Amino acid sequence: MADTTPRVGREDADSAAATAGFEWRNPAGGNEPHVAASVDPGSDTDDRRDATVGDLDSVLAGVLAFLRRRITGDYVIDEHGFDPDLTEHVLAPLLRPIYRDYFRVETRGLENIPDTGGALVVANHSGTLPMDALMMAMAILDHHPAHRNLRMLAADLVFSVPFLAPFARKIGNTLACQADAERLLNAGHLVGVWPEGFKGVGKPFRERYTLQRFGRGGFVSAALRTGVPIIPCTIVGAEEIYPMIGNAKSLARLLGLPYLPITPTFPWLGLFGLIPLPSKWYIEFGEPVATDVHPPEAADDPMLVFELTDSIRETIQHTLYSLLMQRRSVFF
């Protein structure tokens, strides 16, 4: 097990990161061209992550640098099990082509996410499989000026699957409970939550882009108690990657799953049916909702919690309608 005490100096870390073709999360210059209203990550304006694409030598050097750090123990794992080295140098390079070239994600409003300190990002949830959470995390890691890691609050099911649970911990997932959310926020982390849960990600295609209930507002209570801003996030495009036209409920209950989707390609095409459709994505981060204007005990006021929860839900729903009106088509 790796030593949880940082043992790599900034100079060494910068050198290793450069070797891997990865610029550190707070590069000189501070700002990226992404602060414009809309930027296509596949365009020439975002070449920081594309400089070594296709360069086999750089990719190999990055892999070797990562393996060296694993062997020598020169990496850090926090008290929640998060491994930023694994996330940024293994998972992110695998997801980056999907983000940039397959879904062609465009993001807006990243300037609404603070560079430092705790903040809670609240997003709609859809897509049958939770690809939207990964794409949202990539948007922040790659295109926010501070290149922050998003700590995601995940459902109990994620941590009950033997092989998935440890990996989920390593890439920043934490149990979606108020206690863990408050610990992360108090520690100054950027936390992501999808209040619709399985009701959102597993809803039928005919209900696409219609938000489900936002639970009991536990995320609002956590934000009020810690005094961090709440940032509404709206995701368009995930609804079409696995159009859920049916649900094998009996088999799902037998397997202990919340749902078992039937799509136009799954299970008819076998494993090929698990390939998502290449829809065009938009992710918009809205203006922060301040919570520090209320005292911490306001978290125990059910009326205030309900009002803030409903207000954030309405903001995301209206932004969904706005983005859908601007979208030219599902795939372009």
Secondary structure, 3 states (H helix, E strand, C coil): CCCCCCCCCHHHHHHHHHHCCCCCCCCCCCCCHHHCCCECCCCCCCCCCCCCCCCHHHHHHHHHHHHHHHHHCCCCCCCCCCCHHHHHHHHHHHHHHHHHHHCCCEEECHHHCCCCCCEEEEECCCCCCCHHHHHHHHHHHHHCCCCCCEEEEECHHHHHCCCHHHHHHHCCEEECCHHHHHHHHHCCCEEEECCCHHHHHCCCHHHCCCCCCCCCCHHHHHHHHHCCCEEEEEEECHHHCCCCCEECHHHHHHHCCCCCEECCCCCCCHHHHHCCCCCCCEEEECCCECCCCCCHHHHHCHHHHHHHHHHHHHHHHHHHHHHHHHCCCCCC
